[in-house]
Amino acid sequence: MPAELESKLEELARAAEVATDVAGTMAAVDAIRWRYLGKKGELTALLRSLGSVPEAERPRLGALANEVRERLTAELERRRGELLKVQQELEFASDAYDVTLPGIPLRLGCKHPLTQAWEGLEDIFIAMGFSVVEGPEVEWDRYNFELLNLPKGHPARDMQDSFYITDEILLRTHTSPVQLRTMERMAPKLPVRIVAPGRVYRRDDDPTHTPMFHQLECLAVDVGLSLGDLKGTLLQFARAWFGPQTTVRLRPSYFPFTEPSCEVDVTCSMCRGAGCGVCKGTGWLEILGAGMVHPQVLRNGGYDPEKVSGFAFGLGIDRAAMLKFGFGDLRLLFNNDVRFLEQF
C-alpha cells in the first residue's frame, strides 16, 4: 500500500507539471490549482488515504506529499509569472507610440467678447477715477424701483417687464440698485464715483434684446456737478471706446430717476458720421441713457440735493460689444458658436 501511494503521488506530480507547462491562460492555471491542490483536489484525496497505511510509513509519505504540494505550487506560480509577462508585453505593444512623432498642438482659447468688453469698460472708468462696485442680482422691489422714484403703480415700470419671484423680490432689471446701496453706505461722505457692472434680467428676446443681458451704470455725486461734467465724462468714455474722432450728442428724454434726462448718441463707428445702413443714414448711434440724479433719489440715498448734485448713466455691455466688434445680433454672444467667438 505505501509503495502504491508513493507511485500515485509521483504520477500526480508529473501530470500536474505537464498540465501547468501547457496552460495558456491565467484561468487555465487556476483550474489546475483547484484540480490538484483544492479542498476537493486529487492531492487532498491522496492525503486522506494516509490513514490506511501503516503508522510507521505515515511520516515519510506525509513529507513526500508536502514536497509534491510545494513543487506544484512553485510550478503554478512560475507559469503564472510567465503568462503575466506575456500579457504585459502584449499590452505594452498595443499601447506603444512613436516618441519621435510631433505632439498634438494645444488649441489656445481666448476671452469671450463679452468679457473683453466688460473688462475694457471697467478699465476706462477706473482710469477716470471711478471704483467698480457690484450688487445682488436678486433684488428687493424697494431698491430696484421705489427708491429710484418708481413707486408701485408708476407707469414707467411697464418699460421694464420684470421677472418677479415674490411680490417684493425680483431679478433686478438694471444695476441702478447698486447706486442706492452705495449712497446709503457712503452718505454723507463725498465724492461718490462708482461704476456698477453686472447681469440684469427683463422679458425681452429679439436680435437686439435678450432676457438676460449685461449692464454698466455710472454714478457720480459731489458738490457742484453739472450737465457739463456729465457730457465731458461721456465724451471721454466714447473716445476711449470708439476712437478719438468720436463725438457725442445729448437729446432730451425722460427717466424717473434723473432730472433732466437725455439719450446719448455717438458718432457711428461704422461710417464715422457719413451715414450708413447701421445708423440708418443719420451718422449717429444711440448707446445709452443719462441725466442728473433726481433730487428725490439723492434724498433716498442719504444726500441733501440742496448741497450736492450728481449724474448717472447706464449702458448695455452687450450692445457696447456689438458696436465695438461690428456684429448685428446680440444672441450670437450666447449661442456658444466657436466659429463666431474665435473671431475676437
C-alpha positions as CSV (number, residue, x, y, z in Angstrom):
1,M,0.0,0.0,0.0
2,P,2.7,2.6,0.8
3,A,4.5,1.8,-2.5
4,E,1.3,2.2,-4.4
5,L,0.5,5.6,-2.7
6,E,4.1,6.8,-3.4
7,S,3.7,5.9,-7.0
8,K,0.4,7.8,-7.3
9,L,1.9,10.9,-5.7
10,E,4.7,10.9,-8.3
11,E,2.3,10.3,-11.2
12,L,0.1,13.1,-9.9
13,A,3.1,15.5,-9.7
14,R,4.2,14.7,-13.2
15,A,0.7,15.1,-14.7
16,A,0.2,18.4,-12.9
17,E,3.5,19.7,-14.1
18,V,2.8,18.8,-17.7
19,A,-0.6,20.4,-17.5
20,T,0.9,23.5,-16.0
21,D,3.5,23.8,-18.7
22,V,0.9,23.8,-21.5
23,A,-1.6,26.1,-19.6
24,G,-2.1,29.2,-21.9
25,T,-4.2,31.4,-19.7
26,M,-4.5,32.6,-16.1
27,A,-7.8,30.8,-16.0
28,A,-6.2,27.5,-17.0
29,V,-3.6,27.9,-14.3
30,D,-6.3,28.5,-11.7
31,A,-8.2,25.4,-12.9
32,I,-5.1,23.3,-12.4
33,R,-4.6,24.7,-8.9
34,W,-8.2,23.8,-8.0
35,R,-7.9,20.3,-9.7
36,Y,-4.8,19.2,-7.7
37,L,-4.5,21.4,-4.7
38,G,-8.0,22.5,-3.9
39,K,-10.1,21.2,-0.9
40,K,-11.6,18.6,-3.2
41,G,-8.4,18.2,-5.3
42,E,-6.6,15.0,-6.2
43,L,-3.6,15.6,-3.9
44,T,-6.0,16.3,-1.0
45,A,-7.8,13.0,-1.7
46,L,-4.5,11.1,-1.6
47,L,-3.6,12.7,1.7
48,R,-6.9,11.4,3.2
49,S,-5.8,7.9,2.3
50,L,-2.7,8.1,4.6
51,G,-4.9,6.8,7.4
52,S,-5.0,3.4,5.8
53,V,-1.2,2.9,5.6
54,P,1.0,1.6,8.5
55,E,1.7,4.1,11.1
56,A,5.5,3.8,10.6
57,E,5.1,4.9,7.0
58,R,2.9,7.9,7.5
59,P,5.6,10.5,8.3
60,R,7.6,9.6,5.2
61,L,4.6,9.6,2.9
62,G,3.3,12.8,4.6
63,A,6.6,14.5,3.9
64,L,6.5,13.3,0.3
65,A,3.0,14.7,-0.1
66,N,4.1,18.1,1.2
67,E,7.0,18.1,-1.2
68,V,4.6,17.4,-4.1
69,R,2.4,20.3,-2.9
70,E,5.3,22.7,-2.7
71,R,6.6,21.5,-6.2
72,L,3.2,22.1,-7.7
73,T,2.7,25.4,-6.0
74,A,6.1,26.7,-7.3
75,E,5.3,25.4,-10.8
76,L,1.9,27.2,-10.8
77,E,3.5,30.5,-9.7
78,R,6.2,30.1,-12.3
79,R,3.7,29.6,-15.0
80,R,1.5,32.5,-13.7
81,G,4.6,34.8,-13.8
82,E,5.3,33.7,-17.4
83,L,1.8,34.4,-18.6
84,L,1.7,37.8,-16.8
85,K,4.9,38.8,-18.5
86,V,3.4,37.8,-21.9
87,Q,0.2,39.7,-21.1
88,Q,2.2,42.8,-20.2
89,E,4.3,42.7,-23.3
90,L,1.1,42.5,-25.4
91,E,-0.4,45.5,-23.6
92,F,2.8,47.5,-24.0
93,A,2.9,46.6,-27.7
94,S,-0.7,47.7,-28.2
95,D,-0.1,51.0,-26.3
96,A,3.2,51.8,-27.9
97,Y,3.7,55.1,-29.6
98,D,6.4,56.7,-31.6
99,V,8.0,59.3,-29.4
100,T,9.7,60.9,-32.4
101,L,6.3,62.0,-33.9
102,P,5.3,65.7,-33.4
103,G,3.0,66.3,-30.5
104,I,-0.7,67.3,-30.8
105,P,-0.8,71.1,-30.6
106,L,-3.0,72.5,-27.9
107,R,-5.8,74.7,-29.1
108,L,-5.5,78.1,-27.3
109,G,-8.6,79.8,-26.2
110,C,-9.4,83.4,-25.8
111,K,-11.6,85.7,-23.7
112,H,-15.2,85.8,-24.7
113,P,-16.1,89.1,-26.4
114,L,-18.4,90.0,-23.6
115,T,-15.6,89.5,-21.1
116,Q,-13.3,91.7,-23.2
117,A,-16.0,94.4,-23.4
118,W,-16.7,94.2,-19.6
119,E,-13.1,94.4,-18.6
120,G,-12.4,97.1,-21.3
121,L,-15.2,99.3,-20.0
122,E,-14.1,98.9,-16.4
123,D,-10.5,99.9,-17.3
124,I,-11.7,103.1,-19.0
125,F,-13.7,104.2,-15.9
126,I,-11.1,103.1,-13.4
127,A,-8.6,105.3,-15.3
128,M,-11.1,108.2,-14.9
129,G,-11.2,107.7,-11.1
130,F,-14.3,105.6,-10.7
131,S,-14.4,102.5,-8.5
132,V,-16.1,99.2,-9.5
133,V,-18.9,98.1,-7.2
134,E,-21.2,95.1,-7.6
135,G,-24.5,94.2,-6.0
136,P,-27.1,91.3,-5.7
137,E,-28.8,90.0,-8.9
138,V,-31.9,89.0,-6.8
139,E,-33.1,92.4,-5.5
140,W,-35.8,94.0,-3.4
141,D,-38.5,95.9,-5.3
142,R,-37.7,98.8,-2.9
143,Y,-34.2,99.1,-4.3
144,N,-35.0,98.2,-7.9
145,F,-37.9,100.6,-8.2
146,E,-39.2,102.5,-5.2
147,L,-36.0,104.3,-4.1
148,L,-35.3,105.1,-7.7
149,N,-38.5,107.2,-7.9
150,L,-40.6,104.4,-9.3
151,P,-43.3,103.7,-6.7
152,K,-45.8,100.9,-7.1
153,G,-48.3,101.7,-9.9
154,H,-45.9,104.1,-11.7
155,P,-46.4,103.7,-15.5
156,A,-42.7,103.8,-16.1
157,R,-42.4,100.3,-14.5
158,D,-44.0,99.0,-17.7
159,M,-40.8,100.0,-19.6
160,Q,-39.0,97.2,-17.7
161,D,-41.1,94.0,-17.9
162,S,-39.7,92.1,-14.9
163,F,-39.2,88.6,-13.5
164,Y,-40.8,88.6,-10.1
165,I,-40.0,85.9,-7.5
166,T,-42.4,87.3,-4.9
167,D,-44.4,90.5,-4.7
168,E,-41.4,92.2,-3.2
169,I,-38.4,90.3,-4.7
170,L,-37.4,90.1,-8.3
171,L,-34.4,89.6,-10.6
172,R,-33.0,93.1,-11.0
173,T,-33.9,94.9,-14.2
174,H,-30.9,97.2,-14.1
175,T,-27.8,97.8,-12.0
176,S,-29.2,101.1,-10.6
177,P,-30.0,99.5,-7.2
178,V,-26.2,99.4,-6.7
179,Q,-26.3,103.2,-6.8
180,L,-28.8,103.4,-3.9
181,R,-26.9,100.8,-1.9
182,T,-23.6,102.6,-2.4
183,M,-25.1,106.0,-1.4
184,E,-26.7,104.5,1.7
185,R,-23.4,103.0,2.7
186,M,-21.3,106.1,2.0
187,A,-23.6,109.0,3.0
188,P,-22.7,111.7,3.8
189,K,-19.2,111.2,2.5
190,L,-18.1,112.7,-0.8
191,P,-17.2,112.2,-3.5
192,V,-19.1,109.2,-4.8
193,R,-17.7,107.9,-8.1
194,I,-18.7,104.3,-9.0
195,V,-19.5,102.1,-11.9
196,A,-21.7,99.0,-11.4
197,P,-21.4,96.3,-14.0
198,G,-23.4,93.1,-13.8
199,R,-26.2,90.8,-15.2
200,V,-29.7,92.1,-15.4
201,Y,-33.0,90.5,-16.5
202,R,-36.0,91.6,-18.5
203,R,-38.7,89.8,-20.6
204,D,-37.1,90.6,-23.9
205,D,-36.0,88.3,-26.7
206,D,-35.1,89.6,-30.2
207,P,-32.0,90.4,-32.3
208,T,-31.2,93.4,-30.1
209,H,-32.6,92.2,-26.7
210,T,-32.1,89.1,-24.6
211,P,-33.8,88.0,-21.4
212,M,-30.5,88.2,-19.6
213,F,-28.0,90.8,-20.5
214,H,-25.2,92.9,-19.0
215,Q,-25.3,96.5,-17.9
216,L,-22.8,99.0,-16.6
217,E,-24.1,102.0,-14.7
218,C,-22.1,105.0,-13.6
219,L,-22.8,107.3,-10.7
220,A,-21.1,110.5,-9.5
221,V,-22.2,112.6,-6.5
222,D,-20.3,115.7,-5.4
223,V,-20.7,119.4,-4.8
224,G,-21.3,121.4,-7.9
225,L,-21.6,118.6,-10.5
226,S,-23.4,119.8,-13.7
227,L,-24.6,118.6,-17.0
228,G,-21.3,119.7,-18.4
229,D,-19.5,117.2,-16.2
230,L,-21.8,114.5,-17.4
231,K,-21.1,115.4,-21.1
232,G,-17.4,115.6,-20.5
233,T,-17.4,112.1,-18.9
234,L,-19.4,110.7,-21.7
235,L,-17.1,112.2,-24.3
236,Q,-14.0,110.8,-22.6
237,F,-15.6,107.4,-22.4
238,A,-16.8,107.5,-26.1
239,R,-13.4,108.4,-27.4
240,A,-11.7,105.8,-25.3
241,W,-14.1,103.1,-26.5
242,F,-15.0,104.0,-30.1
243,G,-11.9,106.1,-31.2
244,P,-10.5,109.6,-30.8
245,Q,-12.6,111.1,-33.6
246,T,-15.9,110.2,-31.8
247,T,-18.3,112.9,-30.7
248,V,-21.4,112.7,-28.5
249,R,-24.9,114.2,-28.8
250,L,-27.4,114.6,-26.0
251,R,-31.1,114.5,-26.8
252,P,-33.8,115.4,-24.2
253,S,-35.6,112.3,-22.8
254,Y,-37.3,111.1,-19.7
255,F,-36.2,108.7,-16.9
256,P,-37.9,108.8,-13.4
257,F,-34.6,108.7,-11.6
258,T,-32.8,111.6,-13.4
259,E,-33.8,115.2,-14.0
260,P,-33.0,116.5,-16.6
261,S,-32.6,113.3,-18.6
262,C,-31.2,112.6,-22.0
263,E,-30.5,109.9,-24.6
264,V,-26.8,109.8,-25.7
265,D,-25.7,109.3,-29.3
266,V,-22.2,108.8,-30.5
267,T,-20.8,109.1,-34.0
268,C,-21.5,105.9,-35.9
269,S,-18.5,103.6,-35.5
270,M,-19.1,102.1,-38.9
271,C,-19.3,105.2,-41.2
272,R,-17.8,107.8,-38.9
273,G,-20.8,110.0,-39.3
274,A,-21.2,109.8,-43.1
275,G,-24.4,107.8,-42.9
276,C,-24.8,104.0,-43.5
277,G,-27.2,101.2,-43.0
278,V,-26.2,100.6,-39.4
279,C,-27.0,104.2,-38.3
280,K,-29.9,104.4,-40.8
281,G,-28.2,107.2,-42.7
282,T,-28.1,109.6,-39.6
283,G,-24.5,109.2,-38.8
284,W,-25.4,108.7,-35.1
285,L,-25.9,105.6,-32.9
286,E,-27.8,105.7,-29.6
287,I,-25.8,104.0,-26.9
288,L,-27.2,104.9,-23.5
289,G,-29.5,106.9,-21.3
290,A,-28.2,109.5,-18.8
291,G,-29.1,112.5,-16.7
292,M,-28.6,114.4,-13.5
293,V,-29.6,112.4,-10.4
294,H,-33.2,113.2,-9.4
295,P,-33.3,115.2,-6.1
296,Q,-35.6,112.6,-4.5
297,V,-33.2,109.8,-5.4
298,L,-30.4,111.8,-3.7
299,R,-32.6,112.1,-0.6
300,N,-33.4,108.4,-0.7
301,G,-29.6,107.7,-0.8
302,G,-28.9,109.9,2.2
303,Y,-27.7,113.1,0.5
304,D,-29.1,116.7,0.5
305,P,-30.0,117.8,-3.0
306,E,-29.7,121.4,-1.9
307,K,-26.0,120.8,-1.1
308,V,-24.8,118.2,-3.6
309,S,-25.7,117.1,-7.1
310,G,-24.9,114.0,-9.2
311,F,-25.1,112.5,-12.6
312,A,-25.7,108.9,-13.7
313,F,-25.9,106.9,-16.9
314,G,-26.3,103.3,-17.9
315,L,-25.2,101.3,-21.0
316,G,-25.6,97.8,-22.1
317,I,-22.3,96.0,-22.1
318,D,-23.6,93.6,-24.8
319,R,-24.6,96.5,-27.1
320,A,-21.2,98.1,-26.5
321,A,-19.5,94.9,-27.5
322,M,-21.8,94.7,-30.6
323,L,-20.9,98.2,-31.7
324,K,-17.3,97.8,-30.9
325,F,-16.8,94.5,-32.7
326,G,-19.3,95.1,-35.5
327,F,-21.9,92.3,-35.4
328,G,-25.6,92.7,-35.6
329,D,-27.3,90.1,-33.4
330,L,-26.8,90.1,-29.6
331,R,-27.9,86.5,-29.4
332,L,-24.7,85.4,-31.1
333,L,-23.0,86.2,-27.8
334,F,-24.9,83.5,-26.0
335,N,-25.0,80.7,-28.7
336,N,-21.6,79.3,-27.8
337,D,-20.7,79.0,-31.5
338,V,-16.9,78.8,-31.6
339,R,-16.8,79.9,-35.2
340,F,-18.2,83.2,-34.1
341,L,-16.4,83.6,-30.8
342,E,-12.9,82.8,-32.1
343,Q,-13.1,85.9,-34.4
344,F,-12.5,88.0,-31.3
